[in-house]
Amino acid sequence: MVLELITPDGLLLRRDVIRCGYRDSHLSQLMKAGHIVRIRQGAYALAATWRSLDAQGKQLLLAKAVMLQYDDGVALSHVSAAQLWGGPAYGLDLSRVHLTHFDGGGRKSAGLVHHTGGCLVGDISRRNGHWLTSPGRTVLDVTALHGVEAGVVLGDDFVHRGLTSVPEMKLLVRPMEFWPSTLTHRIMLDLIDGDSESVGETLFRLLCRRMNLPRPELQWEVRAPSGRLVGRSDFVWHDAATMGEFDGKAKYLRLRRPGESIEEAVLREKRREDEMRELTGYRMVRFVWADLLAPDRTAARLRSILRAAA
């Protein structure tokens, strides 16, 4: 049966169907029955699998389909490589798959963006039998395509996870010194800080810079007299004796212990915060995603808090 040709990821390629002696009419029947959906030219996915995916998941599945259809003359790159490396999707357009051709490129086709080559040894990696741009090169490409903010968010994540480093990216960017995005790359590399543990923390740090607020120290450890680690604050401004935390749902999911509800994790976090305040004498201020959407109000609030505490 045709469905036996579906990959573990839920993909079905027309070329495999034809090679096994089936016809396009078999694909049409499966589509009409609601078993599969066409996701790009020559590529199909299980309908249930496709419907269950969010935008990132669909981008990943599309990218895998494209790589099965192309030979070794291309590397998955830009947004698509960022997702395959497990990076955040903030600020990225996930509607197209990006390929960098080692010879030629620079065009768009249905669902694909083809980029010109220029990849050196340190620019590409081999994964699951296919080429994709290395983490460092991927950050540089994303920055050129989507700007400084998206590049810093991705760079913070990759550096924090040990996939690349700022010195490595500074080496990779040297052959790109005549690219139109050279200045953008330079600014992005100056702003990356691998101590940021989430997209929200990175964006809050960038908000502080944009609004001319004091730059916070990241991931400050508070210890009890015995040396026991009580906790870490996302941000700290020592001159104002103020700690800061960025709260997002993902944070509590990350901190939640096995068998613990989100409510229990929040209460445990509050006890941790109380002890940190008692040990340091510092105040704690919290920020959420809504604060990032109102930078003027957030900056005025933080400036008032820091001024009062200084």
N, C-alpha and C positions, 0 to 999 in steps of 0.2 A: 504493500500500500504506500501511497505517496507520503502519508504522515510519518512513516518509519524513517524518512529522510530528514526529519526535523532535528536540528542540533540540540544539545543539552540546554543551550540558551533560549531555545524556542524559535530558531531561525530556519527558514526554508528557502533555498536558492533555486531559481528557475533552471539554471544550467544543470544542477544535479538531477532535477526532475526529468529534463529532456534526455540527459545522459543515460538514465535508467529505463528509457523506453516509454515514458509517459508523455502526454501532450498538454498543451496549454488549456485544453478543455477540462482536464482534471483539476487544474488550479482554479479555474472559473467555478467549477462545481463546489470545491471546498470553500471558496469565498462566499458563494451564494448560500451555502449551508451555515455560514457564520463560524467556521472552524479557523480560518486564517484571514489576515488582512495584508494588503500590499503596503509596505512601508517605504519602498523606493523601487526604482526600475530593476526588475530581476530579483527582488528580495521580498520575502513574506515573513510574517511572524504569527505565532499562535494568537488568535484573537483575545483569549483570556489573559495571556501574558502581557500583550500590548496594552490592554485596558487597565491592567493593574499597576502600570508604571507611571511615575511622575515624569516631569520634564527631563530631569537628569538621567533617569533610567532609560527613557526613550532615546536620548542622545547616545548613551552607551551602547544600546542595542543597534542603533543605526550605524554607529562607528564600527562595531564588530562585523556587521553585514558588509560594509564598504571594504573593510580590510580583507574579508574573504573573497571579494570580487576583484581586488587589485593584486598586482604582483609586487616584487621586491623593489620596484622603481619608485616607490612612494613611502612616506612616513606619515602616520597620523600625527596631527600637529594642532597648535593653537588651543581653542576651546575643547576640542575633542580629546587631545592628549591630556589636558588638564583634568578632564573627567575620568579618563582611564587611570590616571595617577591618584585618583581619589580626592581631588581638590574641590574646594567650595565653588558653587555656581554663581556667587554674587557678582552682579554687573556683567554677566556673560550672556550672549545670544546663543541659545542652545538649539536654534531652529535648523542649523546646517552643520554638516560634517566637514571638517577641514583636513586637507591633505597637502603636504609639501612634496613636490616632485623633485627628484634629484637631477632631472634634466627636463626643463620646460616648466609649464604650469602657468599660473597667473590668470585664471579664468574662472567663471562660475558655470555650473550646470545644475540640473535638477537636484536640489537638496545637498549640493556639494560646493565647496569653495576650494579651488586648486591654486596653491601658492607656488611661486618660483623656488628653485632649490637653494643652494648655498649652505648646505649642511656639512660641517666638519666632523671629525671623529667624536669629539666631545658633545656634539649636538644631538646625537641619536642614540637610542637604546633598543635592544631586542627584547620582545616580550610576547610570549605565546606564539612564536613563529612569525611575528610581524615587526616591522620597524615603527617606532614612534619617537617623537622628539624627547630628549632627556628632560628631567624636571627643570633644570636651570634654563635651558633653551625655551622650554614651554612658557616659563614666567616672562621671559623677554618677548616672546611672540604675542602673548596675551596683552602685555603692556602696550605694544605697538598697535594692536588692534582695538583694544577697549579702554586704554588710558591708564593713568597713574593709579587711581583708586583701586580698580580691579586688579592691577598688577601687584600692588602692595598686599591686598587681601590674599591673593594666591601665593605670593612670595612668603608672607608671614607663615602661612600654613605649611608650605613645603620646607622652609627652614626649621620650623618648630618640630616637624616630623623627621628631620634629618635627611630629606631627599636631596637637598642641595644646600649651598651656603652663599653668602654675599660675595666672599672672595672668588668662589668658583664662577658665579655669574659675571663678576667683573672681568674675568678672563674670557668668558664666552662672548661678552659684548664687544671686545676689542675689534674683531673683524667687521663689526657693524657700525664703525665710527662714522661712516658716510651715509647711513640710513637716515631718512627724514625724522625717525623717532629717537635719535640719539639723545636729545635733551630729556625726553620723557623717560628713557631708560635711566639716565643719571639721577633724576629726581627720585624715581622709584627705588633704586638701590640705596639711596641715602635714607629712605624712610622705612625700609624693612627692619623689623625687630622680631626675631624668632621666639621671643618670650610671650608674645600674644598667643592665647590659647583658643580663640574663637574669632569668627568674623566680627561679632559685635565689639569685642575688645579692640580689634584693629580699627574699626570705623570710629570708635570713640576717641582713640588716640589721634586719628587723623582730624577729627573734629576739633580737638584741643589745639592742634597746630594751625588749622584754618582760622580759628577764632582768636588766635594769639593768646591762648591760655598757657599757664605753666605746664611744662612737659612732665607727666608723671613717671615715676619709677614703676617698673612692672614686676609682678609676682614677688611681692615683699613677704618674707617669711617671718612669722611671729612665733617665738618659742617660750615655753614656760621656764622658770628658773632651773628646773631639772634638765633642760635641754630638749624636752619633748616638743615636737612640732605641733602647735595648736592649729595653725592654718596659714594660708597665704591670701593676701589681698591682691586683687587684679591690678590695682593702682595704689600708689601712695604719694602724697605730697608732704614731705617731712617738715618743711618750713611752716606749714599750716597744720601740722599734726592731724592730718586727715587721710583716711583710707577710702578707697573707692571700689565698688564691685559693679560689674555689668551682669545683669540678670536676664537670662533667656531660658526658654523651656529646655533647650538642648543641654544647658549647663546642669540642670537638676537631673536630667536623664543620665548624663555622664557621671555625676557624683552619686547617683542612687546605688545603694548596696543591694546584693541579691535578696529578693523577697521583700524589699522595702518599697512602700508607696511613695509617690511624689510628695504627698503631704508630710510623711515621716521624714523624708529627705530635707524638706524645707524647715521643719522644726529642728532637726539636727544642725542644719546650717545656721539657724538663729542662735542656738546655744554656742556654736563655734564663734560666731560674731561677737556675742556678749563677752566671751572669755578673751577674745583678742582686744576688745575695747578696754576691759578691766586691766589687762597686763600692760598695755601701751599708753593708756590715757588719751588715745586718738579717737576722734569721731569717725563714723562710717557713713558714707553717702552712696546711694545706689542709683543706677541708671538702667533703663530698659530701652527696647527698640523705638518706642514712641519718642524718646528723648533725642534720638538721632534724626528724627524727621522734623524736629523743631530746634535747629542749631542755635538760633539767636536766644531763645528762651532758656535752653540748656546752658549756654555759655554764661548768661546773666546769672542763672542760679548758682553755677559752680563758682563763678567769680565772687559772688556775694559770700558764699560759704568759706572760700579760702581767705578772703579779706577779713572776715569776722574772726576766723580762727588764728590768723597770723599774729 
